[in-house]
Amino acid sequence: MSADLRLGSRGEGVRDLQQRLSALHHGPVTDEPGEFASGTEAAVRAFQDARGLRTDGVVGRQTWAAIVESGFALGDRLLYLRRPMQRGDDVVELQRRLNALGFDAGREDGIFGPDTHRALLELQRSVGLAVDAICGSTTIAALDRVGSFAEGSIAELREKERWHSGPRRLAERRIYLAVAPGLAVLGEQVARGLGEAGAEAVLDTAGDDDSLVAAEANRFGAELFLAIRTGDEAGCRCAYFASGRFRSEAGWAVAHAVHEELGAELGTEVEVVGKAYAVLRETRMAAVVCEILPAGDIGAMRELVAAAGRTGRAVVRGVRRGVEHPPDAPA
């Protein structure tokens, strides 16, 4: 898709979008084919909300990719490790099944990466299949024969173990902090506070695409990713990675602690939500996105900048609590 599709767009791209949304049971019922009107926008928003994406009614690169990925069911194609990595709901289903059986496929993010590759090899060895790390009809049949799946996910357990096996002090953590350009003053306060607490923090205010930011955080080798930016809805929310029945336990812990500190400082309700934003999905560490105020609210932006010192200290307190005294996640 070469350009974003939004209210008022017309053409074959919109027609394709409408057909795909209909196949996913989010189809518009009032718009003319090829016309992006209120029905199509409502369908896009419903899809974005269901997938944990930013709910803005605009079909940009990330929303379009999610729509395409939603069209794959396990068995539609061969799955294997390649570059670029395969993505789709079929990969999510494979990861879910492997994790439920105790073969650690990593986070159920729908990206067929090295963890999924290794887990697939282990499964094939254990059931006596050809060990080629290719998921086709034979491997799927073997998965079906194994029987009922355990509740929960080995990947969740392993992530939690890795998080708690590391230093329980903020002073020894590597943190990648990505802040929207308009919130740079707040970002500087948070980075300063993290540094004073002894963390090795890098501040990114470039405002790059989510995937580029995730790649930089991965290259940095961060143990925690924290983004501060504006959101699409009123209020303030802290998001962690969640997809289907999978959630990032470490991400939830930090998000919950930050939301409590921010709520007390801002005097407002701060929501904790599981999302599948690209930056949460593609980072390889615990990650939290703080959407601290709605986009376009100039008054709220001015108030936030004026209180950047206090707000920044609240964020740092939350991060510290999430690392050193993480709350228990709900079952």
C-alpha positions in Angstrom: 0.0 0.0 0.0 1.6 3.2 -1.2 -0.5 5.8 0.8 -2.6 5.8 3.9 -6.3 5.1 3.4 -8.7 7.3 5.4 -12.1 9.0 5.4 -12.6 10.4 1.9 -10.2 8.0 0.1 -11.5 6.3 -3.0 -10.4 3.6 -5.4 -9.3 0.0 -5.8 -7.2 0.2 -2.6 -10.3 1.0 -0.6 -12.3 -1.7 -2.4 -9.5 -4.2 -1.5 -9.6 -3.0 2.1 -13.4 -3.4 2.3 -13.2 -7.0 0.9 -10.5 -7.9 3.4 -12.4 -6.4 6.3 -15.6 -8.3 5.3 -13.7 -11.6 5.2 -12.5 -10.8 8.7 -16.1 -10.1 9.8 -15.4 -6.3 10.2 -17.1 -5.5 6.9 -18.8 -2.1 6.2 -22.5 -2.4 5.4 -23.4 1.1 4.2 -20.5 2.4 2.0 -20.3 2.1 -1.7 -17.5 -0.2 -2.9 -14.3 1.8 -3.2 -15.6 4.6 -1.1 -14.0 5.2 2.4 -16.9 6.6 4.3 -18.3 6.3 7.8 -19.0 2.6 7.5 -15.5 1.7 6.4 -14.0 3.9 9.1 -16.1 2.2 11.8 -15.0 -1.2 10.5 -11.3 -0.1 10.6 -11.7 1.2 14.1 -13.3 -2.1 15.2 -10.5 -4.0 13.6 -7.8 -1.8 15.2 -9.4 -2.1 18.6 -9.7 -5.9 18.3 -6.0 -6.2 17.3 -4.7 -3.9 20.0 -3.6 -1.2 17.5 -3.9 2.5 17.7 -7.6 3.2 17.1 -7.5 6.1 14.7 -9.6 4.8 11.8 -6.7 5.4 9.4 -5.2 2.5 7.5 -1.4 3.1 7.6 1.4 0.7 7.2 0.9 -1.1 10.5 -2.9 -1.5 10.2 -2.6 -2.7 6.7 0.1 -5.2 7.7 -2.2 -6.5 10.5 -5.1 -6.9 8.1 -3.0 -8.9 5.7 -1.6 -11.0 8.6 -5.1 -11.7 9.9 -5.9 -13.5 6.7 -3.5 -16.5 7.4 -4.7 -19.6 9.2 -2.4 -22.4 10.3 -1.9 -24.7 7.4 -2.4 -22.1 4.7 1.3 -22.0 3.9 4.6 -23.5 5.0 6.1 -21.8 8.0 9.9 -21.6 8.5 12.7 -19.2 9.4 13.6 -16.8 6.6 14.4 -13.2 5.9 12.3 -11.2 6.1 10.6 -13.2 8.8 7.1 -14.6 8.2 4.3 -12.9 10.1 0.7 -13.8 10.5 -2.0 -15.3 12.6 -0.9 -18.7 11.5 2.5 -18.0 13.2 0.6 -16.9 16.4 -1.3 -20.1 16.5 1.8 -22.2 16.0 3.6 -20.3 18.8 0.6 -20.8 21.1 0.5 -24.5 20.5 4.2 -24.9 21.0 4.3 -22.8 24.2 1.3 -24.7 25.6 3.2 -28.0 25.1 6.3 -26.7 26.8 8.4 -25.9 23.7 9.4 -22.3 24.3 8.6 -20.4 21.0 9.1 -17.1 22.7 6.4 -14.3 22.8 3.3 -15.1 20.8 3.9 -12.1 18.5 3.1 -13.7 15.2 6.8 -13.3 14.0 8.5 -16.5 13.0 12.0 -15.9 14.5 14.8 -17.9 16.1 12.8 -18.9 19.2 10.0 -20.3 17.1 12.5 -22.1 14.9 14.2 -23.8 17.9 10.9 -24.7 19.5 9.7 -26.3 16.2 12.9 -28.3 16.0 12.4 -29.6 19.5 8.8 -30.6 18.8 9.8 -32.5 15.7 12.6 -34.3 17.5 10.3 -35.3 20.4 7.5 -36.8 18.1 9.9 -38.5 15.7 9.3 -36.3 12.6 11.9 -35.2 10.1 13.8 -32.4 11.8 13.7 -29.7 9.2 12.0 -26.8 11.2 9.4 -26.4 8.5 5.8 -26.4 9.7 3.6 -28.1 7.1 0.8 -30.6 7.1 2.8 -33.3 8.7 3.9 -31.2 11.6 0.3 -29.8 12.1 -1.1 -33.3 12.1 1.5 -34.2 14.8 0.3 -31.2 16.8 -3.3 -32.3 16.5 -2.4 -35.8 17.6 -0.7 -34.6 20.8 -4.0 -34.0 22.4 -5.3 -31.3 24.7 -3.1 -28.4 25.5 -2.0 -27.2 28.9 -3.3 -23.9 30.2 -0.8 -21.0 30.2 2.4 -20.6 28.2 6.0 -21.7 28.8 7.1 -18.4 27.1 5.4 -16.4 29.8 7.0 -18.4 32.5 10.5 -18.2 30.9 10.2 -14.4 30.4 9.2 -14.0 34.1 12.2 -16.2 35.2 14.6 -14.2 33.0 13.3 -10.9 34.4 13.6 -12.0 38.0 16.9 -13.8 37.6 18.6 -10.5 36.6 19.6 -7.7 39.0 16.7 -6.6 41.2 18.1 -3.1 41.2 17.4 -0.4 38.6 21.1 0.6 38.9 22.1 -2.4 36.7 19.5 -2.2 34.0 19.9 -1.0 30.4 16.9 1.1 29.4 15.9 2.4 26.0 13.7 5.5 26.3 11.9 6.7 23.2 10.0 10.0 23.6 7.9 11.8 21.0 9.7 15.1 19.9 7.0 17.3 21.5 7.7 15.7 24.8 11.4 16.0 24.8 11.5 18.1 28.0 9.7 15.3 29.8 12.0 12.7 28.2 15.1 14.5 29.4 13.7 14.6 33.0 13.1 10.8 32.9 16.5 10.1 31.4 18.2 12.2 34.0 16.3 10.4 36.8 17.1 7.0 35.5 20.7 8.0 35.2 20.8 9.3 38.8 19.3 5.9 39.9 22.3 4.2 38.2 20.6 2.8 35.1 22.3 2.9 31.7 19.6 4.8 29.8 19.7 6.1 26.2 17.2 8.8 25.1 15.7 8.7 21.6 13.7 11.8 20.6 13.8 11.2 16.8 10.2 10.2 16.5 10.9 7.4 14.1 8.5 4.7 12.9 7.8 2.1 15.6 9.6 -0.6 13.8 12.8 1.5 13.5 12.7 2.4 17.2 12.2 -1.3 18.1 15.2 -2.3 16.0 17.4 0.4 17.7 16.3 -0.8 21.1 17.1 -4.4 20.2 20.6 -3.4 18.9 21.2 -1.5 22.1 20.5 -4.7 24.0 18.1 -3.0 26.4 16.5 -5.0 29.2 13.6 -2.5 29.3 12.0 -0.4 26.6 9.9 2.7 27.7 8.1 5.0 25.3 6.3 8.2 26.2 4.1 9.7 23.5 0.6 11.0 22.9 -2.4 8.8 22.3 -5.6 8.7 20.3 -8.0 8.8 23.2 -8.7 11.0 26.1 -6.8 10.3 29.3 -3.6 8.5 30.1 -2.7 4.9 29.6 0.2 2.5 30.1 0.4 -0.3 27.6 2.3 -3.6 27.6 2.5 -6.3 25.0 -0.4 -8.7 24.8 -1.7 -10.9 22.0 -4.6 -13.3 22.4 -4.0 -15.2 25.6 -0.3 -14.2 25.8 0.9 -11.3 27.9 4.3 -10.0 28.8 4.5 -10.5 32.5 7.5 -8.2 33.0 5.9 -5.5 30.8 2.7 -5.8 32.8 4.6 -5.3 36.1 6.4 -2.1 35.0 3.2 -0.7 33.3 1.2 -1.3 36.4 3.8 0.4 38.7 4.2 3.4 36.4 0.4 3.8 36.1 0.1 4.0 39.9 2.8 6.6 40.2 1.5 8.7 37.3 -2.1 8.5 38.5 -1.1 9.8 41.9 1.0 12.6 40.4 -1.4 13.7 37.7 -4.5 13.3 39.9 -6.3 11.4 37.1 -7.2 7.8 36.2 -4.4 6.0 34.4 -5.4 2.9 32.5 -3.2 -0.3 32.1 -3.9 -2.0 28.8 -2.5 -4.9 26.8 -1.7 -3.8 23.2 0.0 -5.1 20.1 1.6 -1.9 18.9 4.5 -2.6 16.6 7.0 -1.2 19.1 5.7 -3.5 21.8 5.5 -6.5 19.5 8.9 -6.1 17.9 11.1 -5.2 20.9 12.8 -8.3 22.4 12.6 -7.1 26.0 10.0 -6.0 28.5 8.4 -2.9 27.0 5.9 -0.2 28.1 4.3 2.6 26.1 2.9 5.5 28.1 0.4 7.5 26.1 0.4 10.3 28.6 -2.1 12.7 26.9 -4.3 12.8 23.8 -2.8 14.1 20.6 -3.7 17.6 19.7 -4.5 18.7 23.3 -2.4 21.9 23.4 -3.6 22.9 26.9 -2.7 19.5 28.4 0.7 19.6 26.6 1.5 23.0 28.1 0.5 21.8 31.6 2.6 18.6 31.2 5.7 20.5 30.0 5.3 22.9 33.0 5.2 20.0 35.3 7.9 17.9 33.5 10.1 17.6 36.6 7.4 16.2 38.8 5.9 14.0 36.1 9.4 12.7 35.1 10.1 11.8 38.7 6.8 9.9 38.9 7.7 7.9 35.8 11.1 7.0 37.3 9.6 6.0 40.6 7.2 3.7 38.7 10.0 2.1 36.7 12.0 1.6 39.8 9.1 -0.1 41.6 8.4 -2.3 38.6 12.0 -3.5 38.5 12.7 -3.8 42.2 9.3 -4.6 43.7 7.1 -5.8 40.9 3.4 -6.3 41.7 1.9 -9.7 41.2 0.1 -10.0 37.9 -3.5 -11.2 37.9 -4.2 -14.8 36.9 
